[in-house]
Amino acid sequence: MVKILGHEGIGASIDGAAIDSPSGAGRAWLGEYPAVGTEVDAVVQEIRRWSPSAWARLTIRSQESQLSVAV
């Protein structure tokens, strides 16, 4: 679960498979995940609209970031 800064009313999450590994592995190892409370840049992968709220799936795999989020 994450919080999109400036858009706290929208639910959001980052899947473990959507986190790059600094070690070069295809997917981040558990110890490589951002610590709770860390602010990182993310890109929206998908938005779903649930009545009445929305949910955003984010990725931090891309070099080009568009949102700041707190994990």
PDB file of N, H, CA, C and O in Angstrom:
ATOM      1  N   MET A   1       0.845  -1.172   0.000  1.00  0.00           N
ATOM      2  CA  MET A   1       0.000   0.000   0.000  1.00  0.00           C
ATOM      3  C   MET A   1       0.892   1.238   0.000  1.00  0.00           C
ATOM      4  O   MET A   1       1.925   1.286   0.667  1.00  0.00           O
ATOM      5  N   VAL A   2       0.466   2.222  -0.759  1.00  0.00           N
ATOM      6  H   VAL A   2      -0.373   2.182  -1.301  1.00  0.00           H
ATOM      7  CA  VAL A   2       1.194   3.491  -0.808  1.00  0.00           C
ATOM      8  C   VAL A   2       0.208   4.646  -0.747  1.00  0.00           C
ATOM      9  O   VAL A   2      -1.000   4.467  -0.899  1.00  0.00           O
ATOM     10  N   LYS A   3       0.741   5.811  -0.527  1.00  0.00           N
ATOM     11  H   LYS A   3       1.723   5.957  -0.404  1.00  0.00           H
ATOM     12  CA  LYS A   3      -0.053   7.029  -0.531  1.00  0.00           C
ATOM     13  C   LYS A   3       0.515   7.924  -1.622  1.00  0.00           C
ATOM     14  O   LYS A   3       1.713   8.207  -1.630  1.00  0.00           O
ATOM     15  N   ILE A   4      -0.341   8.375  -2.552  1.00  0.00           N
ATOM     16  H   ILE A   4      -1.314   8.145  -2.546  1.00  0.00           H
ATOM     17  CA  ILE A   4       0.091   9.298  -3.593  1.00  0.00           C
ATOM     18  C   ILE A   4       0.019  10.699  -2.999  1.00  0.00           C
ATOM     19  O   ILE A   4      -1.066  11.193  -2.694  1.00  0.00           O
ATOM     20  N   LEU A   5       1.158  11.330  -2.836  1.00  0.00           N
ATOM     21  H   LEU A   5       2.040  10.929  -3.083  1.00  0.00           H
ATOM     22  CA  LEU A   5       1.209  12.645  -2.207  1.00  0.00           C
ATOM     23  C   LEU A   5       0.438  13.654  -3.051  1.00  0.00           C
ATOM     24  O   LEU A   5       0.653  13.769  -4.257  1.00  0.00           O
ATOM     25  N   GLY A   6      -0.452  14.374  -2.403  1.00  0.00           N
ATOM     26  H   GLY A   6      -0.627  14.281  -1.423  1.00  0.00           H
ATOM     27  CA  GLY A   6      -1.292  15.340  -3.101  1.00  0.00           C
ATOM     28  C   GLY A   6      -2.588  14.748  -3.618  1.00  0.00           C
ATOM     29  O   GLY A   6      -3.459  15.478  -4.092  1.00  0.00           O
ATOM     30  N   HIS A   7      -2.729  13.414  -3.532  1.00  0.00           N
ATOM     31  H   HIS A   7      -2.022  12.821  -3.146  1.00  0.00           H
ATOM     32  CA  HIS A   7      -3.930  12.706  -4.000  1.00  0.00           C
ATOM     33  C   HIS A   7      -4.283  11.613  -2.998  1.00  0.00           C
ATOM     34  O   HIS A   7      -4.484  10.459  -3.378  1.00  0.00           O
ATOM     35  N   GLU A   8      -4.357  11.969  -1.737  1.00  0.00           N
ATOM     36  H   GLU A   8      -4.194  12.906  -1.428  1.00  0.00           H
ATOM     37  CA  GLU A   8      -4.553  10.992  -0.676  1.00  0.00           C
ATOM     38  C   GLU A   8      -5.885  10.257  -0.754  1.00  0.00           C
ATOM     39  O   GLU A   8      -6.025   9.194  -0.148  1.00  0.00           O
ATOM     40  N   GLY A   9      -6.874  10.789  -1.484  1.00  0.00           N
ATOM     41  H   GLY A   9      -6.761  11.652  -1.976  1.00  0.00           H
ATOM     42  CA  GLY A   9      -8.176  10.140  -1.623  1.00  0.00           C
ATOM     43  C   GLY A   9      -8.182   8.978  -2.598  1.00  0.00           C
ATOM     44  O   GLY A   9      -9.183   8.269  -2.702  1.00  0.00           O
ATOM     45  N   ILE A  10      -7.090   8.770  -3.311  1.00  0.00           N
ATOM     46  H   ILE A  10      -6.277   9.346  -3.227  1.00  0.00           H
ATOM     47  CA  ILE A  10      -6.993   7.676  -4.278  1.00  0.00           C
ATOM     48  C   ILE A  10      -6.173   6.554  -3.659  1.00  0.00           C
ATOM     49  O   ILE A  10      -5.036   6.774  -3.241  1.00  0.00           O
ATOM     50  N   GLY A  11      -6.741   5.350  -3.596  1.00  0.00           N
ATOM     51  H   GLY A  11      -7.665   5.172  -3.936  1.00  0.00           H
ATOM     52  CA  GLY A  11      -5.999   4.202  -3.111  1.00  0.00           C
ATOM     53  C   GLY A  11      -4.926   3.805  -4.111  1.00  0.00           C
ATOM     54  O   GLY A  11      -5.102   3.992  -5.315  1.00  0.00           O
ATOM     55  N   ALA A  12      -3.815   3.260  -3.626  1.00  0.00           N
ATOM     56  H   ALA A  12      -3.672   3.108  -2.648  1.00  0.00           H
ATOM     57  CA  ALA A  12      -2.730   2.893  -4.542  1.00  0.00           C
ATOM     58  C   ALA A  12      -1.884   1.777  -3.950  1.00  0.00           C
ATOM     59  O   ALA A  12      -1.843   1.574  -2.736  1.00  0.00           O
ATOM     60  N   SER A  13      -1.205   1.054  -4.849  1.00  0.00           N
ATOM     61  H   SER A  13      -1.238   1.219  -5.835  1.00  0.00           H
ATOM     62  CA  SER A  13      -0.288  -0.004  -4.430  1.00  0.00           C
ATOM     63  C   SER A  13       0.808  -0.159  -5.469  1.00  0.00           C
ATOM     64  O   SER A  13       0.649   0.221  -6.629  1.00  0.00           O
ATOM     65  N   ILE A  14       1.924  -0.725  -5.027  1.00  0.00           N
ATOM     66  H   ILE A  14       2.053  -1.033  -4.084  1.00  0.00           H
ATOM     67  CA  ILE A  14       3.030  -1.097  -5.917  1.00  0.00           C
ATOM     68  C   ILE A  14       3.269  -2.575  -5.700  1.00  0.00           C
ATOM     69  O   ILE A  14       3.579  -2.993  -4.584  1.00  0.00           O
ATOM     70  N   ASP A  15       3.129  -3.380  -6.753  1.00  0.00           N
ATOM     71  H   ASP A  15       2.877  -3.041  -7.660  1.00  0.00           H
ATOM     72  CA  ASP A  15       3.390  -4.817  -6.650  1.00  0.00           C
ATOM     73  C   ASP A  15       4.886  -5.057  -6.524  1.00  0.00           C
ATOM     74  O   ASP A  15       5.687  -4.308  -7.083  1.00  0.00           O
ATOM     75  N   GLY A  16       5.262  -6.092  -5.797  1.00  0.00           N
ATOM     76  H   GLY A  16       4.611  -6.700  -5.343  1.00  0.00           H
ATOM     77  CA  GLY A  16       6.670  -6.433  -5.640  1.00  0.00           C
ATOM     78  C   GLY A  16       7.385  -6.638  -6.961  1.00  0.00           C
ATOM     79  O   GLY A  16       8.576  -6.347  -7.069  1.00  0.00           O
ATOM     80  N   ALA A  17       6.678  -7.134  -7.971  1.00  0.00           N
ATOM     81  H   ALA A  17       5.710  -7.370  -7.884  1.00  0.00           H
ATOM     82  CA  ALA A  17       7.278  -7.365  -9.288  1.00  0.00           C
ATOM     83  C   ALA A  17       7.482  -6.064 -10.046  1.00  0.00           C
ATOM     84  O   ALA A  17       8.127  -6.064 -11.094  1.00  0.00           O
ATOM     85  N   ALA A  18       6.950  -4.954  -9.545  1.00  0.00           N
ATOM     86  H   ALA A  18       6.426  -4.954  -8.694  1.00  0.00           H
ATOM     87  CA  ALA A  18       7.072  -3.666 -10.219  1.00  0.00           C
ATOM     88  C   ALA A  18       8.139  -2.790  -9.566  1.00  0.00           C
ATOM     89  O   ALA A  18       8.107  -1.566  -9.689  1.00  0.00           O
ATOM     90  N   ILE A  19       9.087  -3.430  -8.869  1.00  0.00           N
ATOM     91  H   ILE A  19       9.113  -4.424  -8.769  1.00  0.00           H
ATOM     92  CA  ILE A  19      10.161  -2.712  -8.199  1.00  0.00           C
ATOM     93  C   ILE A  19      11.490  -3.205  -8.763  1.00  0.00           C
ATOM     94  O   ILE A  19      11.795  -4.396  -8.698  1.00  0.00           O
ATOM     95  N   ASP A  20      12.281  -2.282  -9.318  1.00  0.00           N
ATOM     96  H   ASP A  20      12.033  -1.315  -9.371  1.00  0.00           H
ATOM     97  CA  ASP A  20      13.590  -2.648  -9.860  1.00  0.00           C
ATOM     98  C   ASP A  20      14.533  -3.097  -8.754  1.00  0.00           C
ATOM     99  O   ASP A  20      14.416  -2.669  -7.605  1.00  0.00           O
ATOM    100  N   SER A  21      15.453  -3.951  -9.112  1.00  0.00           N
ATOM    101  H   SER A  21      15.548  -4.299 -10.045  1.00  0.00           H
ATOM    102  CA  SER A  21      16.471  -4.429  -8.183  1.00  0.00           C
ATOM    103  C   SER A  21      17.763  -3.650  -8.391  1.00  0.00           C
ATOM    104  O   SER A  21      18.324  -3.690  -9.485  1.00  0.00           O
ATOM    105  N   PRO A  22      18.250  -2.944  -7.376  1.00  0.00           N
ATOM    106  CA  PRO A  22      19.534  -2.250  -7.511  1.00  0.00           C
ATOM    107  C   PRO A  22      20.692  -3.206  -7.788  1.00  0.00           C
ATOM    108  O   PRO A  22      21.714  -2.792  -8.337  1.00  0.00           O
ATOM    109  N   SER A  23      20.547  -4.481  -7.416  1.00  0.00           N
ATOM    110  H   SER A  23      19.717  -4.817  -6.971  1.00  0.00           H
ATOM    111  CA  SER A  23      21.614  -5.452  -7.630  1.00  0.00           C
ATOM    112  C   SER A  23      21.650  -5.970  -9.065  1.00  0.00           C
ATOM    113  O   SER A  23      22.575  -6.689  -9.441  1.00  0.00           O
ATOM    114  N   GLY A  24      20.648  -5.611  -9.865  1.00  0.00           N
ATOM    115  H   GLY A  24      19.896  -5.027  -9.559  1.00  0.00           H
ATOM    116  CA  GLY A  24      20.618  -6.057 -11.256  1.00  0.00           C
ATOM    117  C   GLY A  24      19.780  -7.292 -11.486  1.00  0.00           C
ATOM    118  O   GLY A  24      19.641  -7.729 -12.629  1.00  0.00           O
ATOM    119  N   ALA A  25      19.215  -7.872 -10.436  1.00  0.00           N
ATOM    120  H   ALA A  25      19.329  -7.517  -9.508  1.00  0.00           H
ATOM    121  CA  ALA A  25      18.316  -9.018 -10.610  1.00  0.00           C
ATOM    122  C   ALA A  25      17.058  -8.552 -11.324  1.00  0.00           C
ATOM    123  O   ALA A  25      16.773  -7.355 -11.351  1.00  0.00           O
ATOM    124  N   GLY A  26      16.308  -9.467 -11.896  1.00  0.00           N
ATOM    125  H   GLY A  26      16.540 -10.440 -11.874  1.00  0.00           H
ATOM    126  CA  GLY A  26      15.096  -9.111 -12.620  1.00  0.00           C
ATOM    127  C   GLY A  26      14.023  -8.496 -11.744  1.00  0.00           C
ATOM    128  O   GLY A  26      13.175  -7.751 -12.233  1.00  0.00           O
ATOM    129  N   ARG A  27      14.049  -8.794 -10.472  1.00  0.00           N
ATOM    130  H   ARG A  27      14.738  -9.400 -10.074  1.00  0.00           H
ATOM    131  CA  ARG A  27      13.064  -8.300  -9.520  1.00  0.00           C
ATOM    132  C   ARG A  27      13.770  -8.015  -8.199  1.00  0.00           C
ATOM    133  O   ARG A  27      14.712  -8.717  -7.831  1.00  0.00           O
ATOM    134  N   ALA A  28      13.321  -6.995  -7.493  1.00  0.00           N
ATOM    135  H   ALA A  28      12.556  -6.424  -7.792  1.00  0.00           H
ATOM    136  CA  ALA A  28      13.974  -6.627  -6.233  1.00  0.00           C
ATOM    137  C   ALA A  28      13.858  -7.746  -5.207  1.00  0.00           C
ATOM    138  O   ALA A  28      12.821  -8.400  -5.098  1.00  0.00           O
ATOM    139  N   TRP A  29      14.919  -7.955  -4.468  1.00  0.00           N
ATOM    140  H   TRP A  29      15.762  -7.423  -4.556  1.00  0.00           H
ATOM    141  CA  TRP A  29      14.899  -8.872  -3.336  1.00  0.00           C
ATOM    142  C   TRP A  29      14.243  -8.161  -2.173  1.00  0.00           C
ATOM    143  O   TRP A  29      14.166  -6.933  -2.174  1.00  0.00           O
ATOM    144  N   LEU A  30      13.770  -8.892  -1.184  1.00  0.00           N
ATOM    145  H   LEU A  30      13.832  -9.890  -1.183  1.00  0.00           H
ATOM    146  CA  LEU A  30      13.052  -8.319  -0.055  1.00  0.00           C
ATOM    147  C   LEU A  30      13.827  -7.171   0.595  1.00  0.00           C
ATOM    148  O   LEU A  30      13.240  -6.135   0.907  1.00  0.00           O
ATOM    149  N   GLY A  31      15.097  -7.335   0.798  1.00  0.00           N
ATOM    150  H   GLY A  31      15.574  -8.177   0.546  1.00  0.00           H
ATOM    151  CA  GLY A  31      15.911  -6.298   1.440  1.00  0.00           C
ATOM    152  C   GLY A  31      16.137  -5.070   0.582  1.00  0.00           C
ATOM    153  O   GLY A  31      16.634  -4.059   1.079  1.00  0.00           O
ATOM    154  N   GLU A  32      15.784  -5.130  -0.704  1.00  0.00           N
ATOM    155  H   GLU A  32      15.380  -5.951  -1.108  1.00  0.00           H
ATOM    156  CA  GLU A  32      15.975  -3.999  -1.606  1.00  0.00           C
ATOM    157  C   GLU A  32      14.724  -3.126  -1.743  1.00  0.00           C
ATOM    158  O   GLU A  32      14.774  -2.069  -2.373  1.00  0.00           O
ATOM    159  N   TYR A  33      13.609  -3.559  -1.161  1.00  0.00           N
ATOM    160  H   TYR A  33      13.568  -4.417  -0.649  1.00  0.00           H
ATOM    161  CA  TYR A  33      12.385  -2.760  -1.232  1.00  0.00           C
ATOM    162  C   TYR A  33      12.586  -1.465  -0.457  1.00  0.00           C
ATOM    163  O   TYR A  33      13.325  -1.447   0.527  1.00  0.00           O
ATOM    164  N   PRO A  34      11.941  -0.380  -0.883  1.00  0.00           N
ATOM    165  CA  PRO A  34      12.047   0.865  -0.113  1.00  0.00           C
ATOM    166  C   PRO A  34      11.496   0.668   1.302  1.00  0.00           C
ATOM    167  O   PRO A  34      10.511  -0.042   1.505  1.00  0.00           O
ATOM    168  N   ALA A  35      12.138   1.299   2.258  1.00  0.00           N
ATOM    169  H   ALA A  35      12.938   1.876   2.093  1.00  0.00           H
ATOM    170  CA  ALA A  35      11.686   1.199   3.650  1.00  0.00           C
ATOM    171  C   ALA A  35      10.367   1.942   3.832  1.00  0.00           C
ATOM    172  O   ALA A  35      10.078   2.893   3.105  1.00  0.00           O
ATOM    173  N   VAL A  36       9.574   1.508   4.796  1.00  0.00           N
ATOM    174  H   VAL A  36       9.809   0.736   5.387  1.00  0.00           H
ATOM    175  CA  VAL A  36       8.314   2.175   5.117  1.00  0.00           C
ATOM    176  C   VAL A  36       8.606   3.633   5.443  1.00  0.00           C
ATOM    177  O   VAL A  36       9.523   3.930   6.209  1.00  0.00           O
ATOM    178  N   GLY A  37       7.832   4.541   4.864  1.00  0.00           N
ATOM    179  H   GLY A  37       7.088   4.300   4.242  1.00  0.00           H
ATOM    180  CA  GLY A  37       8.006   5.965   5.088  1.00  0.00           C
ATOM    181  C   GLY A  37       8.892   6.645   4.058  1.00  0.00           C
ATOM    182  O   GLY A  37       8.988   7.872   4.042  1.00  0.00           O
ATOM    183  N   THR A  38       9.547   5.866   3.191  1.00  0.00           N
ATOM    184  H   THR A  38       9.469   4.869   3.204  1.00  0.00           H
ATOM    185  CA  THR A  38      10.412   6.415   2.158  1.00  0.00           C
ATOM    186  C   THR A  38       9.576   7.048   1.052  1.00  0.00           C
ATOM    187  O   THR A  38       8.557   6.484   0.654  1.00  0.00           O
ATOM    188  N   GLU A  39       9.990   8.213   0.547  1.00  0.00           N
ATOM    189  H   GLU A  39      10.818   8.671   0.870  1.00  0.00           H
ATOM    190  CA  GLU A  39       9.346   8.815  -0.612  1.00  0.00           C
ATOM    191  C   GLU A  39      10.127   8.424  -1.856  1.00  0.00           C
ATOM    192  O   GLU A  39      11.344   8.597  -1.915  1.00  0.00           O
ATOM    193  N   VAL A  40       9.416   7.894  -2.852  1.00  0.00           N
ATOM    194  H   VAL A  40       8.428   7.753  -2.804  1.00  0.00           H
ATOM    195  CA  VAL A  40      10.035   7.475  -4.111  1.00  0.00           C
ATOM    196  C   VAL A  40       9.211   8.011  -5.271  1.00  0.00           C
ATOM    197  O   VAL A  40       8.048   8.374  -5.095  1.00  0.00           O
ATOM    198  N   ASP A  41       9.807   8.060  -6.451  1.00  0.00           N
ATOM    199  H   ASP A  41      10.752   7.765  -6.594  1.00  0.00           H
ATOM    200  CA  ASP A  41       9.081   8.428  -7.662  1.00  0.00           C
ATOM    201  C   ASP A  41       8.483   7.180  -8.269  1.00  0.00           C
ATOM    202  O   ASP A  41       9.088   6.109  -8.228  1.00  0.00           O
ATOM    203  N   ALA A  42       7.282   7.316  -8.839  1.00  0.00           N
ATOM    204  H   ALA A  42       6.790   8.186  -8.872  1.00  0.00           H
ATOM    205  CA  ALA A  42       6.582   6.169  -9.416  1.00  0.00           C
ATOM    206  C   ALA A  42       5.849   6.584 -10.683  1.00  0.00           C
ATOM    207  O   ALA A  42       5.626   7.768 -10.936  1.00  0.00           O
ATOM    208  N   VAL A  43       5.485   5.589 -11.467  1.00  0.00           N
ATOM    209  H   VAL A  43       5.666   4.628 -11.262  1.00  0.00           H
ATOM    210  CA  VAL A  43       4.717   5.785 -12.700  1.00  0.00           C
ATOM    211  C   VAL A  43       3.430   4.981 -12.576  1.00  0.00           C
ATOM    212  O   VAL A  43       3.447   3.849 -12.094  1.00  0.00           O
ATOM    213  N   VAL A  44       2.320   5.561 -13.008  1.00  0.00           N
ATOM    214  H   VAL A  44       2.306   6.481 -13.400  1.00  0.00           H
ATOM    215  CA  VAL A  44       1.033   4.866 -12.965  1.00  0.00           C
ATOM    216  C   VAL A  44       1.029   3.770 -14.026  1.00  0.00           C
ATOM    217  O   VAL A  44       1.280   4.033 -15.202  1.00  0.00           O
ATOM    218  N   GLN A  45       0.743   2.536 -13.601  1.00  0.00           N
ATOM    219  H   GLN A  45       0.539   2.322 -12.645  1.00  0.00           H
ATOM    220  CA  GLN A  45       0.606   1.390 -14.505  1.00  0.00           C
ATOM    221  C   GLN A  45      -0.833   1.217 -14.942  1.00  0.00           C
ATOM    222  O   GLN A  45      -1.107   0.916 -16.104  1.00  0.00           O
ATOM    223  N   GLU A  46      -1.745   1.406 -14.015  1.00  0.00           N
ATOM    224  H   GLU A  46      -1.523   1.650 -13.072  1.00  0.00           H
ATOM    225  CA  GLU A  46      -3.153   1.131 -14.288  1.00  0.00           C
ATOM    226  C   GLU A  46      -4.004   1.905 -13.278  1.00  0.00           C
ATOM    227  O   GLU A  46      -3.610   2.079 -12.125  1.00  0.00           O
ATOM    228  N   ILE A  47      -5.167   2.362 -13.722  1.00  0.00           N
ATOM    229  H   ILE A  47      -5.487   2.220 -14.659  1.00  0.00           H
ATOM    230  CA  ILE A  47      -6.133   2.998 -12.829  1.00  0.00           C
ATOM    231  C   ILE A  47      -7.446   2.248 -12.964  1.00  0.00           C
ATOM    232  O   ILE A  47      -7.921   2.001 -14.072  1.00  0.00           O
ATOM    233  N   ARG A  48      -8.022   1.891 -11.836  1.00  0.00           N
ATOM    234  H   ARG A  48      -7.635   2.091 -10.936  1.00  0.00           H
ATOM    235  CA  ARG A  48      -9.335   1.237 -11.813  1.00  0.00           C
ATOM    236  C   ARG A  48     -10.292   2.142 -11.056  1.00  0.00           C
ATOM    237  O   ARG A  48      -9.927   2.747 -10.048  1.00  0.00           O
ATOM    238  N   ARG A  49     -11.475   2.226 -11.535  1.00  0.00           N
ATOM    239  H   ARG A  49     -11.771   1.735 -12.354  1.00  0.00           H
ATOM    240  CA  ARG A  49     -12.494   3.043 -10.873  1.00  0.00           C
ATOM    241  C   ARG A  49     -13.466   2.126 -10.162  1.00  0.00           C
ATOM    242  O   ARG A  49     -14.165   1.333 -10.793  1.00  0.00           O
ATOM    243  N   TRP A  50     -13.508   2.239  -8.849  1.00  0.00           N
ATOM    244  H   TRP A  50     -12.940   2.883  -8.337  1.00  0.00           H
ATOM    245  CA  TRP A  50     -14.478   1.511  -8.046  1.00  0.00           C
ATOM    246  C   TRP A  50     -15.428   2.528  -7.462  1.00  0.00           C
ATOM    247  O   TRP A  50     -15.005   3.605  -7.042  1.00  0.00           O
ATOM    248  N   SER A  51     -16.655   2.215  -7.430  1.00  0.00           N
ATOM    249  H   SER A  51     -16.998   1.340  -7.771  1.00  0.00           H
ATOM    250  CA  SER A  51     -17.668   3.152  -6.975  1.00  0.00           C
ATOM    251  C   SER A  51     -17.549   3.372  -5.474  1.00  0.00           C
ATOM    252  O   SER A  51     -17.698   2.401  -4.733  1.00  0.00           O
ATOM    253  N   PRO A  52     -17.294   4.572  -4.971  1.00  0.00           N
ATOM    254  CA  PRO A  52     -17.027   5.816  -5.685  1.00  0.00           C
ATOM    255  C   PRO A  52     -15.534   6.127  -5.825  1.00  0.00           C
ATOM    256  O   PRO A  52     -15.183   7.127  -6.450  1.00  0.00           O
ATOM    257  N   SER A  53     -14.665   5.317  -5.275  1.00  0.00           N
ATOM    258  H   SER A  53     -14.951   4.504  -4.768  1.00  0.00           H
ATOM    259  CA  SER A  53     -13.242   5.677  -5.284  1.00  0.00           C
ATOM    260  C   SER A  53     -12.460   5.017  -6.420  1.00  0.00           C
ATOM    261  O   SER A  53     -12.944   4.098  -7.082  1.00  0.00           O
ATOM    262  N   ALA A  54     -11.244   5.510  -6.623  1.00  0.00           N
ATOM    263  H   ALA A  54     -10.851   6.256  -6.085  1.00  0.00           H
ATOM    264  CA  ALA A  54     -10.351   4.976  -7.659  1.00  0.00           C
ATOM    265  C   ALA A  54      -9.177   4.265  -6.998  1.00  0.00           C
ATOM    266  O   ALA A  54      -8.868   4.513  -5.832  1.00  0.00           O
ATOM    267  N   TRP A  55      -8.521   3.375  -7.751  1.00  0.00           N
ATOM    268  H   TRP A  55      -8.772   3.173  -8.698  1.00  0.00           H
ATOM    269  CA  TRP A  55      -7.337   2.655  -7.279  1.00  0.00           C
ATOM    270  C   TRP A  55      -6.270   2.723  -8.369  1.00  0.00           C
ATOM    271  O   TRP A  55      -6.557   2.446  -9.534  1.00  0.00           O
ATOM    272  N   ALA A  56      -5.057   3.084  -8.003  1.00  0.00           N
ATOM    273  H   ALA A  56      -4.824   3.309  -7.057  1.00  0.00           H
ATOM    274  CA  ALA A  56      -3.961   3.193  -8.961  1.00  0.00           C
ATOM    275  C   ALA A  56      -2.915   2.129  -8.657  1.00  0.00           C
ATOM    276  O   ALA A  56      -2.479   1.986  -7.515  1.00  0.00           O
ATOM    277  N   ARG A  57      -2.514   1.383  -9.685  1.00  0.00           N
ATOM    278  H   ARG A  57      -2.869   1.499 -10.613  1.00  0.00           H
ATOM    279  CA  ARG A  57      -1.371   0.467  -9.583  1.00  0.00           C
ATOM    280  C   ARG A  57      -0.163   1.217 -10.093  1.00  0.00           C
ATOM    281  O   ARG A  57      -0.178   1.758 -11.199  1.00  0.00           O
ATOM    282  N   LEU A  58       0.876   1.249  -9.294  1.00  0.00           N
ATOM    283  H   LEU A  58       0.888   0.810  -8.396  1.00  0.00           H
ATOM    284  CA  LEU A  58       2.070   2.015  -9.633  1.00  0.00           C
ATOM    285  C   LEU A  58       3.252   1.092  -9.878  1.00  0.00           C
ATOM    286  O   LEU A  58       3.251  -0.065  -9.456  1.00  0.00           O
ATOM    287  N   THR A  59       4.255   1.615 -10.562  1.00  0.00           N
ATOM    288  H   THR A  59       4.256   2.554 -10.905  1.00  0.00           H
ATOM    289  CA  THR A  59       5.509   0.897 -10.754  1.00  0.00           C
ATOM    290  C   THR A  59       6.662   1.845 -10.461  1.00  0.00           C
ATOM    291  O   THR A  59       6.578   3.037 -10.757  1.00  0.00           O
ATOM    292  N   ILE A  60       7.713   1.335  -9.894  1.00  0.00           N
ATOM    293  H   ILE A  60       7.781   0.367  -9.653  1.00  0.00           H
ATOM    294  CA  ILE A  60       8.934   2.124  -9.745  1.00  0.00           C
ATOM    295  C   ILE A  60      10.062   1.473 -10.555  1.00  0.00           C
ATOM    296  O   ILE A  60      11.242   1.633 -10.241  1.00  0.00           O
ATOM    297  N   ARG A  61       9.673   0.734 -11.608  1.00  0.00           N
ATOM    298  H   ARG A  61       8.715   0.604 -11.863  1.00  0.00           H
ATOM    299  CA  ARG A  61      10.654   0.115 -12.506  1.00  0.00           C
ATOM    300  C   ARG A  61      11.152   1.090 -13.561  1.00  0.00           C
ATOM    301  O   ARG A  61      12.275   0.952 -14.045  1.00  0.00           O
ATOM    302  N   SER A  62      10.339   2.068 -13.925  1.00  0.00           N
ATOM    303  H   SER A  62       9.426   2.180 -13.532  1.00  0.00           H
ATOM    304  CA  SER A  62      10.683   2.987 -15.010  1.00  0.00           C
ATOM    305  C   SER A  62      11.659   4.068 -14.539  1.00  0.00           C
ATOM    306  O   SER A  62      11.597   4.512 -13.393  1.00  0.00           O
ATOM    307  N   GLN A  63      12.540   4.476 -15.413  1.00  0.00           N
ATOM    308  H   GLN A  63      12.590   4.115 -16.344  1.00  0.00           H
ATOM    309  CA  GLN A  63      13.458   5.572 -15.132  1.00  0.00           C
ATOM    310  C   GLN A  63      12.723   6.913 -15.093  1.00  0.00           C
ATOM    311  O   GLN A  63      13.122   7.827 -14.372  1.00  0.00           O
ATOM    312  N   GLU A  64      11.645   7.023 -15.876  1.00  0.00           N
ATOM    313  H   GLU A  64      11.320   6.280 -16.462  1.00  0.00           H
ATOM    314  CA  GLU A  64      10.897   8.276 -15.948  1.00  0.00           C
ATOM    315  C   GLU A  64       9.776   8.261 -14.931  1.00  0.00           C
ATOM    316  O   GLU A  64       8.832   7.481 -15.055  1.00  0.00           O
ATOM    317  N   SER A  65       9.870   9.100 -13.946  1.00  0.00           N
ATOM    318  H   SER A  65      10.637   9.734 -13.845  1.00  0.00           H
ATOM    319  CA  SER A  65       8.863   9.110 -12.887  1.00  0.00           C
ATOM    320  C   SER A  65       7.940  10.308 -13.045  1.00  0.00           C
ATOM    321  O   SER A  65       8.310  11.337 -13.609  1.00  0.00           O
ATOM    322  N   GLN A  66       6.714  10.141 -12.524  1.00  0.00           N
ATOM    323  H   GLN A  66       6.413   9.305 -12.065  1.00  0.00           H
ATOM    324  CA  GLN A  66       5.743  11.196 -12.666  1.00  0.00           C
ATOM    325  C   GLN A  66       5.040  11.549 -11.369  1.00  0.00           C
ATOM    326  O   GLN A  66       4.386  12.590 -11.309  1.00  0.00           O
ATOM    327  N   LEU A  67       5.141  10.756 -10.359  1.00  0.00           N
ATOM    328  H   LEU A  67       5.673   9.911 -10.409  1.00  0.00           H
ATOM    329  CA  LEU A  67       4.466  11.005  -9.082  1.00  0.00           C
ATOM    330  C   LEU A  67       5.429  10.771  -7.938  1.00  0.00           C
ATOM    331  O   LEU A  67       6.335   9.944  -8.043  1.00  0.00           O
ATOM    332  N   SER A  68       5.240  11.492  -6.848  1.00  0.00           N
ATOM    333  H   SER A  68       4.504  12.163  -6.762  1.00  0.00           H
ATOM    334  CA  SER A  68       5.964  11.171  -5.626  1.00  0.00           C
ATOM    335  C   SER A  68       5.007  10.430  -4.714  1.00  0.00           C
ATOM    336  O   SER A  68       3.877  10.872  -4.506  1.00  0.00           O
ATOM    337  N   VAL A  69       5.444   9.316  -4.173  1.00  0.00           N
ATOM    338  H   VAL A  69       6.362   8.957  -4.342  1.00  0.00           H
ATOM    339  CA  VAL A  69       4.600   8.507  -3.298  1.00  0.00           C
ATOM    340  C   VAL A  69       5.367   8.161  -2.034  1.00  0.00           C
ATOM    341  O   VAL A  69       6.597   8.140  -2.023  1.00  0.00           O
ATOM    342  N   ALA A  70       4.629   7.893  -0.977  1.00  0.00           N
ATOM    343  H   ALA A  70       3.629   7.910  -0.985  1.00  0.00           H
ATOM    344  CA  ALA A  70       5.239   7.425   0.276  1.00  0.00           C
ATOM    345  C   ALA A  70       4.830   5.976   0.447  1.00  0.00           C
ATOM    346  O   ALA A  70       3.642   5.661   0.382  1.00  0.00           O
ATOM    347  N   VAL A  71       5.799   5.077   0.668  1.00  0.00           N
ATOM    348  H   VAL A  71       6.764   5.333   0.721  1.00  0.00           H
ATOM    349  CA  VAL A  71       5.496   3.652   0.843  1.00  0.00           C
ATOM    350  C   VAL A  71       5.541   3.278   2.302  1.00  0.00           C
ATOM    351  O   VAL A  71       5.313   2.120   2.650  1.00  0.00           O
TER     352      VAL A  71
END
